[in-house]
Amino acid sequence: MPKLVVLEGPNRGAVLRVLPDRNRIGRDADLELSVPDEGVSRLHAEVSLDGASYRLRDHGSKNGTYLNGIRLQGTAELSHQDELRVGGTVLLFLTDDEEPPSVRGGETRLIAEEPRPARRRETARPRYLLGESEATKRLSAIVERCAPLDSTVLVTGESGTGKELVAEGLHRLSPRRKAGPFVALNAATLEPRLLESELFGHERGAFTGAVARKLGKLELAKGGTIFLDEVGEMPLEAQAKLLRVLEKREFQRVGGNETLATDARVVAATNRDLAALAKEGRFRDDLRFRLEVVEIRIAPLRERKEDVRPLVEHFTSELREKIGSRARRFSEAALARLEKHPFPGNVRELRNTVERCLIFAEGEEIQESELRLAAAAPGDEIVTLEEVEKRHIARALAAFGGNKTKVAELLGIDRTTLYAKIKRHGL
């Protein structure tokens, strides 16, 4: 009978039997796979039998469900010795009668001493970089070459190109996958004080509302990887502290005097021109040089049209079960039109487009007439990318009566990015 062995977490060493039907994972004691972890939602995820295989599904958890270091999107098939992470708990999925790991002196010893089969590495790329274009193949090769290193990496590219997925790929293909977690922080979504608290942690009484000590992302990422998204939006004071982390591998909690060491690998990402920001005095040049030890650029989707079809196929397979859609594929005419579409929101916008089409599909094949695109029609003249983006956002704003939350969801970008684009285009 399959089982889940707790490698890390409050009940480390426990063996949870997987039933041949529904196995709900969460903090609630009444669930089939109860996990006493405060970082786990009451109903976090589920493992269920689908034909001859078991599949893992997230239940909209707050912190996400991770499979082999990659945040789960939709459902995924489980294989022998896959690693699941929910909150601070890591579980090993075993399908055979192999003895579970033993816990000795507080350290977990994995059963298999030999590396996992080669197929694990061969199937890794499609999980975070799916496509047939030369640009995607080059990107995959760069990620695989840089993954085993400890060097700081800066991932650049437009919004929606998949910068976090590349960062997760760097973590998953590195030895750090077994040493520590992948922890992400978006610098654009938090005000300066909260940003520093989230990144470095804080001591009790550091500011109003700080009623207890809080561990920051740097501490939580011990041994693993910390991903700093939208690093170009980080305020200058926080930039100075991040520079210290990169130079000396140390930091202090907000309101604290103790100097703490960190061994987390830093991967940052931005859709901004950091050199231009530095000239404007909004970004430190010395920090930029530290971040750009290795720069990985992700090409926008309009520059790699060969990726559209495999991405559409992947998103259709991933989403149709979740939505309960009858549609199984897109017609040739629909695919051809999608390939002509500019997709200013990049891969994220394409995924949202596929999801919308699946929701409203009437048959097993989505026709060109059923496409629900949120930008200029493919036949429109494209003068510049800036003009295409401006028209795209303007039409979306008009369609939703200026509701920026709905427009951001439709375009597949966060509200902070949308506000910046609206301001830049004078909308």
Secondary structure, DSSP 4 states (H G I P E B T S, - for coil): --EEEEEESTTTT-EEEPPSSEEEEES-TTSTEE---TTS-SS-EEEEEETTEEEEEE-S-SS-EEETTEE--SEEE--TTEEEEETTEEEEEE-SSPPPPEEETTEEE-S--SPPPHHHHHTHHHHH----SHHHHHHHHHHHHHTTS---EEEE--TTS-HHHHHHHHHHTSTHHHHS-EEEEETTSS-HHHHHHHHHEE-TTSSTT--S-EE-HHHHTTTSEEEEETGGG--HHHHHHHHHHHHHSEEE-BT---EEE--PEEEEEESS-HHHHHHTTSS-HHHHHHHTTEEEEPPPGGG-GGGHHHHHHHHHHHHHHHHT-S--EE-HHHHHHHHH---TTHHHHHHHHHHHHHHH--SSEE-GGG----S--TTS----HHHHHHHHHHHHHHHTTT-HHHHHHHHT--HHHHHHHHHHTT-
